[in-house]
Amino acid sequence: MYSFSITLKIIVMLLFSTIICKAQFLDEFDKEKIEGWFTMTGDGTPGMSFITHNDYATIFVDGSTDKYNVYWTLIKRDITKWLDLTKLKDTIYQLRVEAKVRIHNAPRRLNFMVNTNRTTDYHIDLMEFDIPDTTNWHVISMTTKKFDAKPGDTVYVQLAATDFGLEKYFVDIDYYRADIVNVIEAGPDNGNPVPYHPPIPDIKTFSYHLDAAGDCVINSNFPDVNFNDLHVKEKEGDVFVLTINDDQWGILRWDFSNFKNAKIKEAGLLELTTQSVSLGGNYVEVFGQDFGMEFNKVRVIEIPGGNPHWDQNTVTCNTLTGGKKYSEVFNSQMVYDFEVNEEQGGKNYITISQPVLQRLINGTTKGLLLRPLGAITASFYASENQKESYTAKLHFTIKNDK
């Protein structure tokens, strides 16, 4: 009797578990054609298509006709009829979206977004995910915090690829699911989340403040010339600068030999000090508000390729890249775009995500590239100057810090 009772309980628990685990909305992309999804593109001229295979689907992004690489491409669909929106009256319930994905160019970030027909701020329920390789399938999920949806609303879910580069790219999707979940019982989300434009913390909260071991500029018009002596005159005399413009980009690297096998705890900050900046232009008049506001910024970009041991006194565009094309040396998707502090001596603090910092520590990313987005010329103080406080720095914390 006792064993029968235990067996019955196990069966009931398994059945209950099956009910819980069954997705409210699930698309396994196992049909002959895509149903219910539509594609959208913007902020540029990317091409896009969404096609199905035998048991997964592929987002095809064609950036080859684009010019500025600030575009977005996404798949989107209405899932309202699968959800009981009355549950969201209780904040213990939230919407969770999940997908199993594989990319063909890495590392890259994908992002989830959910919204309704009433949404005006599209960044509230948005999360990016760092996908580090091209060989594995990765399960990623995002649970909303205070999703504003109620009965009568239309709920949309999305998966987006943004700023992937100026070539052709593929994102495979094995499945996409969405559920209203009890956040206490649902467990943590999957994947390596990268919050979109998080607040800048006080640098005192970080354990390490590492000066750049090398910094210089490379110039595509003069690919065999070293520019480590680039300088301007100030009242106290000559000061060395990293001046970036359309043809000239800054490069930075660090010595992480004291951090071998360290694990990065969370996002950190890149610190740059402004010497001067020249900017302007009515981009909004030409491109519209959403597209135009992307310009007059500086992009921070990973350097996964090229010569990792360059010397700032001798490095040139050609010695760094070895004559390889841009996408073989630099990650075509930026880490972050930032508006430059226009004040001389002003600080710029740029979020560097945990995955990017970890790649820097591991050496899979060899350094960071600075290049303009728009007709902007920006100068930052270089490491050769007397003021140590002006040197480019990385602020970060590792997991075994207390």
C-alpha positions as CSV (number, residue, x, y, z in Angstrom):
1,M,0.0,0.0,0.0
2,Y,2.8,2.3,0.9
3,S,4.7,1.7,-2.3
4,F,1.5,2.1,-4.4
5,S,0.9,5.5,-2.7
6,I,4.4,6.7,-3.4
7,T,4.1,5.5,-7.0
8,L,0.7,7.3,-7.4
9,K,2.2,10.5,-6.1
10,I,5.1,10.3,-8.5
11,I,2.8,9.8,-11.4
12,V,0.7,12.8,-10.3
13,M,3.8,14.9,-9.9
14,L,5.1,13.9,-13.3
15,L,1.8,14.8,-15.0
16,F,1.6,18.1,-13.1
17,S,5.2,18.8,-14.1
18,T,4.4,18.1,-17.8
19,I,1.5,20.6,-17.6
20,I,3.7,23.2,-16.1
21,C,6.5,22.7,-18.6
22,K,4.2,22.8,-21.6
23,A,4.7,26.2,-23.3
24,Q,1.8,28.5,-23.6
25,F,3.2,29.6,-27.0
26,L,5.8,27.5,-28.8
27,D,7.0,27.6,-32.4
28,E,9.5,24.8,-33.2
29,F,9.7,25.9,-36.9
30,D,9.0,22.3,-38.1
31,K,6.5,23.3,-40.7
32,E,7.1,23.8,-44.4
33,K,6.8,27.5,-44.2
34,I,7.0,30.3,-41.5
35,E,3.6,31.1,-40.0
36,G,2.6,34.1,-38.0
37,W,6.0,35.8,-38.0
38,F,6.9,39.0,-39.9
39,T,10.2,40.7,-40.4
40,M,11.1,44.4,-39.9
41,T,14.2,46.4,-40.7
42,G,15.3,50.0,-40.0
43,D,17.9,52.7,-39.5
44,G,19.7,51.8,-42.7
45,T,19.3,49.6,-45.7
46,P,19.8,46.0,-44.6
47,G,18.1,43.2,-46.4
48,M,16.4,40.4,-44.5
49,S,14.5,37.2,-44.9
50,F,13.2,34.5,-42.6
51,I,13.2,30.9,-43.9
52,T,12.5,27.5,-42.5
53,H,14.4,24.2,-42.9
54,N,13.4,20.7,-41.8
55,D,13.5,21.5,-38.0
56,Y,14.7,25.0,-37.5
57,A,14.5,28.4,-39.1
58,T,17.1,30.9,-40.2
59,I,17.2,34.7,-40.1
60,F,19.2,35.9,-43.1
61,V,20.6,39.5,-42.7
62,D,22.2,41.2,-45.7
63,G,24.3,44.2,-44.6
64,S,26.2,44.5,-47.8
65,T,24.0,47.4,-49.1
66,D,24.1,49.3,-45.9
67,K,26.6,52.1,-45.2
68,Y,26.7,53.0,-41.5
69,N,26.1,49.7,-39.7
70,V,23.6,51.1,-37.2
71,Y,20.7,49.1,-38.6
72,W,18.3,46.7,-36.9
73,T,16.6,43.6,-38.2
74,L,14.0,41.6,-36.3
75,I,11.4,38.9,-36.4
76,K,8.1,39.7,-34.6
77,R,4.7,38.1,-34.0
78,D,1.5,38.5,-32.1
79,I,1.1,35.8,-29.3
80,T,-1.9,37.4,-27.5
81,K,-4.3,34.4,-27.9
82,W,-1.9,32.0,-26.1
83,L,-1.6,34.1,-23.0
84,D,-3.8,34.7,-19.9
85,L,-3.1,38.4,-19.4
86,T,-5.3,38.6,-16.3
87,K,-2.4,36.9,-14.4
88,L,-0.2,40.0,-14.9
89,K,-2.4,41.9,-12.5
90,D,-0.3,40.1,-9.8
91,T,3.3,41.2,-10.1
92,I,4.5,37.8,-9.1
93,Y,3.6,36.8,-12.7
94,Q,5.7,38.1,-15.7
95,L,6.2,37.2,-19.3
96,R,9.2,35.0,-20.1
97,V,10.5,34.5,-23.7
98,E,13.0,31.9,-24.6
99,A,14.8,30.7,-27.8
100,K,17.4,28.2,-28.8
101,V,19.8,29.9,-31.2
102,R,23.0,29.4,-33.2
103,I,25.0,32.1,-35.0
104,H,27.5,31.9,-37.9
105,N,29.7,34.9,-37.0
106,A,30.9,35.2,-33.4
107,P,30.9,36.8,-31.0
108,R,27.6,38.6,-31.6
109,R,24.7,39.9,-29.5
110,L,21.1,39.1,-30.2
111,N,18.3,40.8,-28.3
112,F,14.8,40.0,-27.0
113,M,12.1,42.6,-26.8
114,V,8.4,42.3,-25.8
115,N,5.8,45.0,-26.2
116,T,2.2,45.8,-26.7
117,N,0.0,48.0,-28.9
118,R,0.4,50.6,-26.1
119,T,4.1,50.5,-25.7
120,T,6.0,53.9,-26.1
121,D,9.3,53.1,-24.4
122,Y,10.7,50.1,-26.3
123,H,13.8,49.7,-24.2
124,I,12.0,48.8,-20.9
125,D,11.6,45.1,-21.8
126,L,14.7,44.6,-23.9
127,M,17.7,42.4,-23.1
128,E,20.8,41.6,-25.3
129,F,22.6,38.3,-25.1
130,D,26.2,37.6,-26.0
131,I,26.6,34.5,-28.2
132,P,30.3,33.6,-28.0
133,D,30.7,30.9,-30.7
134,T,29.4,29.5,-33.9
135,T,29.6,25.8,-33.0
136,N,26.9,25.4,-30.3
137,W,23.2,26.0,-29.9
138,H,22.5,28.4,-27.0
139,V,19.3,28.7,-25.0
140,I,18.6,32.3,-24.0
141,S,15.6,33.7,-22.1
142,M,14.4,37.0,-20.7
143,T,11.8,37.5,-18.0
144,T,10.1,40.9,-17.8
145,K,10.2,42.9,-14.6
146,K,7.0,45.0,-14.7
147,F,5.4,44.1,-18.0
148,D,2.6,46.5,-18.7
149,A,0.0,44.3,-20.5
150,K,-3.7,43.8,-19.6
151,P,-6.7,42.1,-21.2
152,G,-7.6,43.7,-24.5
153,D,-3.9,44.5,-25.3
154,T,-2.0,42.9,-28.2
155,V,1.3,41.3,-27.1
156,Y,4.2,41.1,-29.5
157,V,7.5,39.2,-29.0
158,Q,10.6,39.8,-31.0
159,L,14.1,38.6,-31.7
160,A,16.6,41.0,-33.2
161,A,20.0,41.2,-34.8
162,T,21.4,44.7,-34.8
163,D,24.6,46.3,-36.2
164,F,26.0,42.9,-37.3
165,G,28.2,44.4,-40.0
166,L,28.4,45.1,-43.7
167,E,28.4,41.5,-44.9
168,K,25.9,38.6,-44.9
169,Y,24.9,36.9,-41.7
170,F,22.8,34.0,-40.5
171,V,21.0,33.3,-37.2
172,D,19.5,29.9,-36.7
173,I,16.5,29.4,-34.4
174,D,15.5,25.9,-33.2
175,Y,12.5,27.1,-31.2
176,Y,10.9,30.2,-29.7
177,R,8.6,30.0,-26.7
178,A,6.7,32.5,-24.5
179,D,5.0,31.9,-21.1
180,I,3.5,33.9,-18.3
181,V,5.4,32.5,-15.4
182,N,5.5,32.7,-11.6
183,V,8.9,34.4,-11.1
184,I,9.5,32.7,-7.8
185,E,9.0,29.2,-9.2
186,A,10.4,29.8,-12.7
187,G,14.1,29.9,-11.8
188,P,16.8,32.1,-13.4
189,D,17.0,33.1,-17.0
190,N,19.3,31.3,-19.4
191,G,22.2,32.7,-21.4
192,N,24.7,35.5,-20.9
193,P,22.6,38.7,-20.6
194,V,23.9,42.1,-21.5
195,P,21.7,44.9,-20.2
196,Y,21.0,47.6,-22.8
197,H,22.6,50.9,-21.7
198,P,22.8,50.2,-18.0
199,P,23.4,53.1,-15.5
200,I,27.1,54.0,-14.9
201,P,28.3,53.0,-11.5
202,D,30.8,54.8,-9.3
203,I,34.3,53.7,-10.3
204,K,35.1,53.2,-6.6
205,T,32.8,50.2,-6.6
206,F,35.4,48.3,-8.8
207,S,38.3,46.4,-7.4
208,Y,40.8,47.0,-10.2
209,H,41.7,50.1,-12.2
210,L,44.1,49.0,-15.0
211,D,45.9,51.5,-17.2
212,A,46.3,50.7,-20.9
213,A,49.6,49.1,-21.7
214,G,49.6,50.5,-25.2
215,D,47.6,53.1,-27.1
216,C,48.0,54.6,-30.6
217,V,46.1,55.5,-33.7
218,I,46.2,53.8,-37.1
219,N,45.4,55.7,-40.4
220,S,44.0,53.9,-43.4
221,N,45.3,56.6,-45.8
222,F,48.8,56.2,-44.4
223,P,48.8,52.5,-43.5
224,D,52.6,52.2,-43.1
225,V,53.1,55.2,-40.9
226,N,53.3,55.1,-37.1
227,F,51.4,58.0,-35.3
228,N,52.5,57.5,-31.7
229,D,53.9,61.0,-31.7
230,L,50.5,62.6,-32.5
231,H,50.2,65.7,-30.3
232,V,48.6,69.1,-29.8
233,K,49.8,72.2,-28.0
234,E,48.3,73.3,-24.7
235,K,49.4,76.0,-22.3
236,E,51.8,73.7,-20.6
237,G,53.3,72.5,-23.9
238,D,52.8,69.5,-26.2
239,V,50.4,66.8,-25.1
240,F,50.0,63.4,-26.8
241,V,46.6,62.5,-28.1
242,L,44.5,59.8,-29.7
243,T,42.7,61.7,-32.4
244,I,40.0,59.7,-34.3
245,N,38.2,60.7,-37.4
246,D,36.8,59.0,-40.5
247,D,40.1,57.6,-41.7
248,Q,42.0,57.4,-38.3
249,W,41.1,55.2,-35.4
250,G,42.4,54.6,-31.9
251,I,43.6,51.3,-30.6
252,L,44.0,50.2,-27.0
253,R,45.4,47.2,-25.3
254,W,46.1,46.0,-21.7
255,D,48.5,43.7,-19.9
256,F,46.3,41.1,-18.1
257,S,49.2,38.8,-17.1
258,N,48.4,39.3,-13.4
259,F,44.8,38.1,-14.0
260,K,45.5,34.7,-15.6
261,N,42.4,32.4,-15.2
262,A,40.4,35.2,-13.5
263,K,36.7,35.3,-13.9
264,I,35.0,38.6,-14.5
265,K,32.1,39.2,-12.1
266,E,30.1,41.8,-13.9
267,A,30.2,44.6,-16.4
268,G,33.1,47.1,-16.0
269,L,33.9,50.6,-17.4
270,L,36.3,51.9,-20.0
271,E,37.6,55.4,-18.9
272,L,38.8,57.9,-21.5
273,T,39.6,61.6,-20.9
274,T,38.6,64.1,-23.6
275,Q,41.2,66.6,-25.0
276,S,38.9,68.1,-27.6
277,V,36.0,67.2,-29.8
278,S,34.6,68.7,-33.0
279,L,31.1,67.7,-34.0
280,G,27.9,69.0,-35.7
281,G,25.6,68.3,-38.5
282,N,21.8,68.0,-38.7
283,Y,21.5,64.3,-39.2
284,V,17.9,64.2,-38.1
285,E,16.8,66.4,-40.9
286,V,18.2,63.9,-43.4
287,F,17.6,60.6,-41.7
288,G,14.7,61.2,-39.4
289,Q,14.7,61.3,-35.6
290,D,15.4,57.6,-34.7
291,F,18.1,57.1,-37.4
292,G,19.7,60.6,-37.1
293,M,20.2,60.4,-33.4
294,E,22.6,57.5,-33.8
295,F,25.4,59.8,-35.2
296,N,28.0,62.0,-33.6
297,K,29.2,59.2,-31.3
298,V,32.3,57.1,-30.9
299,R,32.1,53.4,-31.3
300,V,34.0,51.0,-29.0
301,I,34.8,47.7,-30.9
302,E,36.6,44.5,-30.0
303,I,39.8,43.5,-31.7
304,P,39.7,39.7,-31.9
305,G,42.3,39.4,-34.8
306,G,45.5,41.0,-36.0
307,N,48.8,41.2,-34.2
308,P,48.2,41.0,-30.4
309,H,51.7,42.1,-29.4
310,W,51.8,45.5,-31.2
311,D,54.2,48.1,-29.9
312,Q,52.7,51.7,-29.8
313,N,56.1,53.1,-31.0
314,T,56.0,51.1,-34.2
315,V,52.5,49.9,-34.9
316,T,50.8,50.9,-38.1
317,C,47.6,50.0,-39.8
318,N,49.3,47.4,-41.9
319,T,51.3,45.8,-39.1
320,L,48.2,45.5,-36.9
321,T,45.9,44.0,-39.6
322,G,48.5,42.1,-41.6
323,G,46.6,43.2,-44.7
324,K,43.4,41.3,-43.7
325,K,40.0,42.7,-44.3
326,Y,38.2,44.7,-41.6
327,S,35.9,41.9,-40.4
328,E,38.8,39.4,-40.0
329,V,40.5,41.8,-37.5
330,F,37.7,43.8,-35.8
331,N,34.3,42.6,-34.6
332,S,31.8,44.3,-37.0
333,Q,29.3,44.6,-34.2
334,M,30.4,47.3,-31.7
335,V,30.5,46.9,-28.0
336,Y,29.0,50.3,-27.3
337,D,28.4,53.7,-28.9
338,F,28.9,56.8,-26.6
339,E,28.5,60.5,-26.8
340,V,31.8,62.2,-26.1
341,N,32.1,64.5,-23.1
342,E,32.9,67.8,-24.8
343,E,34.7,69.4,-21.9
344,Q,38.5,69.4,-22.0
345,G,39.6,67.0,-19.3
346,G,36.1,65.6,-19.0
347,K,35.7,61.9,-18.3
348,N,34.0,59.4,-20.6
349,Y,32.8,56.2,-18.9
350,I,31.7,53.5,-21.3
351,T,30.1,50.2,-20.2
352,I,32.1,47.1,-21.2
353,S,30.0,44.1,-20.7
354,Q,31.1,41.1,-18.6
355,P,31.5,38.8,-21.7
356,V,33.7,41.4,-23.5
357,L,35.9,41.9,-20.4
358,Q,36.2,38.1,-20.0
359,R,37.4,37.8,-23.6
360,L,40.0,40.6,-22.9
361,I,41.2,38.7,-19.8
362,N,41.4,35.4,-21.8
363,G,43.1,37.0,-24.7
364,T,40.5,36.0,-27.3
365,T,39.9,39.7,-27.7
366,K,43.3,41.5,-28.1
367,G,42.2,45.1,-27.4
368,L,39.7,47.7,-28.2
369,L,39.2,50.0,-31.3
370,L,37.8,53.5,-31.2
371,R,36.2,54.8,-34.4
372,P,33.8,57.6,-35.1
373,L,30.1,57.2,-36.0
374,G,29.4,60.3,-38.0
375,A,31.4,63.4,-39.1
376,I,33.0,63.7,-35.6
377,T,36.7,64.3,-34.7
378,A,37.5,63.4,-31.1
379,S,40.8,63.6,-29.3
380,F,41.5,61.7,-26.1
381,Y,44.6,62.0,-23.9
382,A,47.2,59.3,-24.6
383,S,49.2,57.4,-22.1
384,E,52.5,59.3,-22.7
385,N,51.3,62.4,-20.9
386,Q,52.4,63.4,-17.3
387,K,48.9,63.1,-15.8
388,E,48.3,59.5,-15.0
389,S,44.6,60.3,-14.3
390,Y,44.3,61.0,-18.1
391,T,45.5,57.6,-19.2
392,A,42.8,55.2,-20.6
393,K,41.8,52.7,-18.0
394,L,39.6,49.6,-17.5
395,H,37.7,49.4,-14.2
396,F,36.5,45.9,-13.3
397,T,36.0,43.3,-10.6
398,I,36.7,39.6,-10.6
399,K,34.6,36.9,-9.0
400,N,36.8,36.0,-6.0
401,D,37.0,39.6,-4.8
402,K,35.2,40.2,-1.5
